[in-house]
Amino acid sequence: MDNRLLKKRAVHAFGWSAVKSGVEQLSGFLIFLFLGRMLTPEDFGVVALAAAVVEVLRLISWVGLYEAIIRAQHFDEIAADTAFWTSVSIGVALALGLLLSAAPIAHVFGQPALTEVIKAMSAIVVVSALGITHTGRLARDFGHKALAMRALVSNLVGGVAAVAVVLAGGGMWALVVQRLAAEAMQTVAVWVALPWLPRLRFSMIEVRRMMAFGAGMTVVNIVNGINMRVQEAVVGIILPTAAVGSLRIANRLTDLIQQMVFMPVHQAGLVTFSRLQGDPEALRRSCLRAVRLAGLAAFPCFFGLAAVAPDLIPWLFGQRWAASVPLLQALCVAVVPQTLQFFLIPMLIAVNRATELAIFSVAHLALGVAFTLAAAPHGIVWVTAGLSVRSWLLLPVILIMLRRGAGIRPTDILVTLTPPFIAALLTAAATWQMGQMIGEAVAFRPALVALQILAFAALYAGFVFVTARRFLAETMGSLWPKAG
């Protein structure tokens, strides 16, 4: 593909990925906010435990096919049919296994109510598998506009269903219905966007070709799925269910920022990096510019969130969720390694280093489990602090892998990320101090939060403009490498 056309399509994909993530996360968060005021930490805890199990199996059903479809140089109809029936067959088998094992899983967590929740949510595994081939083909052809519309429709349907159930007195089942309705609508929407019907045919040659890459990605997806939920599962075994609910609130707020800031660049980057896999210098420039853009946006979001958390969480969710404040602040500390890790994944996929990515993911998971097991007896705050320490300990490994995969030197990353890091850190400290000073004087909490956010935005913009004007100009001037 011509570099000029690739740049145009990449920017277009980034724009629609940003719309998709923004719509998906904001609409989902508004529903989450409403449910957080209507339900208890115990309700969120039970459904979070079920989701931890279901999410891992959902990722297994993908068997790395989504990434394999995107990065394949050639992808014909036989390959598409094979990918579809492979994912669906695995999804059905996993869902049946989950139905049979629901009661034993609930017994492990000591939560009898978990049995029926897991059984109901097992359908998500099959429904997700039905849409993965369509989603991969749309992304491969830069169909991010269609994916953005899918996100809008599915979140609207899931949110309306959840609100209806909770108002009818359904309690925690509102969370279950929300997930089921949203997943079903996503699959329906992607089938409408890509009206392709698979034929009943299967090629072992295509399976072997896709699995040569997909096997490594399957490990990565499974490990990442476990890693996203493992702390909640361990906490659910050792600590009260309410602690899982408090952790879910903190994770949901950090996930909101990650999905809105990182995912647009990540999703567009996966396709773009794959197209640039034969041009190492263009890949290096593209990846470095993506990291610069993410750092400029992510650092103030995470540090700002930590600064206003003591007033923000009680205002949004109510005082009973105040225990989530220190958990959120501890998670926000890991913003630098998390930023780099988000771009390590698509970059290694693009250059066919799935095995290295799988090894890193396993190490990431192992350290997370070790820190969680060691910290849980001391309380939930120690668990989140341990997870942030884990991320920082792996930062040197991430830098080495970025150097090997994309040719990005650690000094390049240091120069790229230092200006927004210092500006965001100083601004967060000033904003937190302002909250301490005027907190008692401003009795109306929404006004206090608004003042803090406005002050943070103004101070951060000022810091960046005064101390890093050239950095800002370079960042906003281009998201991807120039045509040439």
HELIX and SHEET records of a PDB file:
HELIX    1   1 ASN A    3  MET A   38  1                                  36    
HELIX    2   2 PRO A   41  TRP A   62  1                                  22    
HELIX    3   3 LEU A   65  ARG A   71  1                                   7    
HELIX    4   4 GLU A   77  PHE A  109  1                                  33    
HELIX    5   5 LEU A  114  MET A  121  1                                   8    
HELIX    6   6 ALA A  123  ARG A  140  1                                  18    
HELIX    7   7 HIS A  144  LEU A  167  1                                  24    
HELIX    8   8 TRP A  173  ALA A  193  1                                  21    
HELIX    9   9 MET A  204  ILE A  238  1                                  35    
HELIX   10  10 THR A  241  ILE A  257  1                                  17    
HELIX   11  11 GLN A  258  PHE A  262  3                                   5    
HELIX   12  12 MET A  263  ARG A  275  1                                  13    
HELIX   13  13 PRO A  280  PHE A  317  1                                  38    
HELIX   14  14 GLN A  319  TRP A  321  5                                   3    
HELIX   15  15 SER A  324  CYS A  332  1                                   9    
HELIX   16  16 VAL A  335  ALA A  350  1                                  16    
HELIX   17  17 ALA A  354  ALA A  375  1                                  22    
HELIX   18  18 ALA A  376  HIS A  378  5                                   3    
HELIX   19  19 ILE A  380  LEU A  393  1                                  14    
HELIX   20  20 LEU A  395  ALA A  406  1                                  12    
HELIX   21  21 PRO A  410  ILE A  438  1                                  29    
HELIX   22  22 ARG A  445  THR A  467  1                                  23    
HELIX   23  23 ARG A  469  GLY A  477  1                                   9    
END                                                                             
